[in-house]
Amino acid sequence: MNLELFPPEPRQNLLPYEGIVQDYGLILSAEDSHAYLQQCLQQLAWQADEVTLFGKHYVTARKIAWYGDEYYQYRYSGSLKQAQRWHPALWQLKQQIEQIVGHPFNSCLANLYADGSQGLGWHSDDEPSLVASPGAETVIASLSLGATRKFSFKHKHSAAKVELLLQSGQLIVMRGQTQRYWKHSLPKSSRVVTPRINLTFRYFYPL
């Protein structure tokens, strides 16, 4: 059965408690999704992500690109990141998503997974630069382009787990205390042989 034949139904909250993940379904047509995918693949300033974990330096196969209102800088996992000014395609998507979500964003972190051999382990997007004040709500809008991939949520203190398939053009939004109580990941899959791009629109607070 090809699950991509069935578009995702919008849902107000995918999580059972202590967090909000809204699924807006497909916000782009198949034609627009493909066009944005090709633009991003060919025109964004992709670079390998670099992290230092337990004293060891790693260069990831996954590539990233960061854009925003300003040339923001922040450091995480021993590596300094700097944003570039908005690419026109990302700016256009930002405006569309802001209207849908009802929340402003000033940056976009793009992730490129060449195929299913590349994924992302369990983590929370809870850096201080993403939170206006301690305990404040964090809003992150995540738009998928390209290959359909499984996306997983896992509660930090219980056995609760939520999984879904994200299709090209599908938008989910993580709100409230999601980053405080839940981790998320993109599992690897040998069945996926085409690229996926994940555009995460955020509000960045320079420290």
C-alpha positions as CSV (number, residue, x, y, z in Angstrom):
1,M,0.0,0.0,0.0
2,N,1.3,3.4,-0.9
3,L,0.5,5.7,2.0
4,E,1.4,8.8,-0.1
5,L,-1.9,8.2,-2.0
6,F,-3.7,9.4,1.2
7,P,-3.0,13.0,2.2
8,P,-2.6,13.6,5.9
9,E,-5.6,14.8,7.8
10,P,-5.0,18.0,9.8
11,R,-5.0,17.4,13.6
12,Q,-5.0,19.9,16.5
13,N,-2.6,17.9,18.6
14,L,-0.6,14.8,18.0
15,L,0.6,14.5,21.5
16,P,-1.4,12.9,24.4
17,Y,-0.2,15.4,27.1
18,E,2.4,18.0,28.1
19,G,2.9,19.5,24.7
20,I,1.2,20.5,21.5
21,V,2.1,19.4,18.0
22,Q,-0.3,20.6,15.4
23,D,-0.5,18.9,12.0
24,Y,-1.7,21.3,9.3
25,G,-1.6,18.7,6.6
26,L,-0.4,19.6,3.1
27,I,-0.1,23.3,2.7
28,L,1.6,23.1,-0.7
29,S,0.5,21.5,-4.0
30,A,2.6,18.7,-5.4
31,E,3.9,21.1,-8.1
32,D,4.9,23.8,-5.6
33,S,6.5,21.3,-3.3
34,H,8.6,19.9,-6.1
35,A,9.6,23.4,-7.2
36,Y,10.6,24.5,-3.7
37,L,12.6,21.3,-3.3
38,Q,14.6,21.9,-6.4
39,Q,15.2,25.5,-5.5
40,C,16.4,24.6,-2.1
41,L,18.6,21.7,-3.3
42,Q,20.3,23.9,-5.9
43,Q,20.5,27.3,-4.3
44,L,20.8,27.1,-0.5
45,A,24.3,27.4,1.0
46,W,24.5,23.9,2.3
47,Q,27.3,22.8,4.6
48,A,28.0,19.8,6.8
49,D,27.0,20.2,10.4
50,E,29.8,20.1,12.9
51,V,29.4,19.1,16.6
52,T,31.6,18.1,19.5
53,L,30.3,15.4,21.7
54,F,32.2,14.1,24.8
55,G,35.3,15.7,23.6
56,K,35.2,14.3,20.1
57,H,34.6,16.3,16.9
58,Y,32.1,15.0,14.3
59,V,31.2,16.2,10.8
60,T,27.7,15.0,9.9
61,A,26.6,13.6,6.5
62,R,23.4,15.6,7.0
63,K,23.8,19.2,5.7
64,I,22.4,22.4,7.1
65,A,21.8,26.0,6.0
66,W,20.6,28.8,8.3
67,Y,18.9,32.0,7.2
68,G,17.3,34.9,9.0
69,D,16.5,38.6,9.4
70,E,20.1,39.3,10.4
71,Y,23.5,37.6,10.4
72,Y,22.7,35.9,13.7
73,Q,25.3,33.9,15.5
74,Y,25.1,31.2,18.1
75,R,27.2,28.4,19.4
76,Y,26.1,24.9,20.2
77,S,28.0,21.6,20.7
78,G,31.3,23.4,20.3
79,S,30.5,24.9,16.9
80,L,29.7,28.4,15.9
81,K,26.8,28.9,13.5
82,Q,26.1,32.1,11.5
83,A,22.9,32.8,9.6
84,Q,22.7,34.3,6.1
85,R,20.1,36.8,5.0
86,W,16.9,35.3,3.6
87,H,16.8,33.4,0.4
88,P,13.7,34.6,-1.7
89,A,12.1,31.1,-1.6
90,L,12.5,30.8,2.2
91,W,11.2,34.3,2.7
92,Q,8.1,33.5,0.6
93,L,7.5,30.3,2.6
94,K,8.0,32.2,5.9
95,Q,5.3,34.7,5.0
96,Q,2.9,31.9,4.0
97,I,3.5,29.9,7.2
98,E,3.2,32.9,9.4
99,Q,-0.2,33.6,8.1
100,I,-1.2,29.9,8.6
101,V,0.3,29.6,12.1
102,G,-0.4,33.1,13.4
103,H,3.1,33.5,14.8
104,P,6.2,35.5,13.6
105,F,9.5,33.9,12.7
106,N,12.9,35.5,12.1
107,S,15.0,32.6,11.0
108,C,14.9,29.2,9.3
109,L,17.2,26.3,9.9
110,A,17.2,24.0,6.8
111,N,18.3,20.3,7.0
112,L,19.1,18.2,4.0
113,Y,19.0,14.4,4.2
114,A,20.4,12.9,1.0
115,D,18.5,9.7,1.5
116,G,17.3,7.3,4.2
117,S,20.9,6.5,5.4
118,Q,20.9,10.0,7.0
119,G,18.7,10.8,10.0
120,L,18.7,12.7,13.3
121,G,18.8,11.2,16.7
122,W,16.7,12.0,19.8
123,H,16.9,15.6,20.8
124,S,14.9,18.7,21.9
125,D,15.1,22.1,20.4
126,D,15.5,23.8,23.7
127,E,18.5,26.1,23.3
128,P,18.3,29.3,25.3
129,S,18.3,31.3,22.1
130,L,14.9,29.9,21.2
131,V,13.2,30.8,24.4
132,A,12.1,34.4,25.2
133,S,12.2,33.8,28.9
134,P,12.5,30.7,31.2
135,G,9.3,28.6,30.9
136,A,8.0,30.6,27.9
137,E,6.3,28.9,25.0
138,T,8.5,27.8,22.0
139,V,6.9,27.8,18.6
140,I,8.7,25.9,15.8
141,A,7.1,25.4,12.4
142,S,8.5,22.4,10.4
143,L,7.8,22.1,6.7
144,S,8.8,18.9,4.8
145,L,9.9,18.8,1.2
146,G,10.9,15.7,-0.8
147,A,10.9,12.1,0.3
148,T,8.2,10.9,2.8
149,R,10.0,10.1,6.1
150,K,8.9,8.8,9.5
151,F,9.1,11.3,12.3
152,S,9.0,10.3,16.0
153,F,8.3,11.9,19.4
154,K,9.2,10.3,22.7
155,H,8.3,11.6,26.2
156,K,11.3,12.3,28.4
157,H,9.8,10.8,31.5
158,S,7.3,8.2,30.4
159,A,7.0,5.4,27.8
160,A,4.7,7.5,25.5
161,K,5.7,7.6,21.9
162,V,4.1,9.1,18.8
163,E,5.1,8.4,15.2
164,L,3.9,9.8,11.9
165,L,4.8,9.9,8.2
166,L,5.7,13.4,6.9
167,Q,5.0,14.0,3.2
168,S,6.3,16.6,0.9
169,G,4.5,19.9,1.5
170,Q,3.3,18.9,5.0
171,L,3.5,21.4,7.9
172,I,3.6,20.5,11.6
173,V,4.1,23.1,14.4
174,M,5.6,22.3,17.8
175,R,4.2,24.6,20.5
176,G,3.8,25.1,24.2
177,Q,6.0,22.9,26.4
178,T,6.7,20.3,23.7
179,Q,10.5,20.9,23.9
180,R,10.5,20.7,27.7
181,Y,8.8,17.3,27.9
182,W,9.4,15.6,24.5
183,K,12.2,14.6,22.3
184,H,11.9,14.0,18.6
185,S,13.9,12.2,15.9
186,L,14.1,11.3,12.2
187,P,14.9,7.6,12.1
188,K,17.1,6.2,9.3
189,S,15.4,4.0,6.6
190,S,17.0,1.8,3.9
191,R,13.8,2.1,1.9
192,V,14.3,5.9,1.2
193,V,16.6,6.6,-1.7
194,T,15.7,10.2,-2.5
195,P,16.4,13.5,-0.6
196,R,14.3,15.2,2.0
197,I,14.6,18.8,3.1
198,N,13.2,19.9,6.5
199,L,12.7,23.7,6.9
200,T,12.3,24.7,10.5
201,F,11.1,28.2,11.0
202,R,11.9,29.6,14.4
203,Y,12.1,32.9,16.4
204,F,15.7,33.4,17.4
205,Y,16.6,35.5,20.4
206,P,20.3,36.7,20.2
207,L,22.0,36.2,23.5
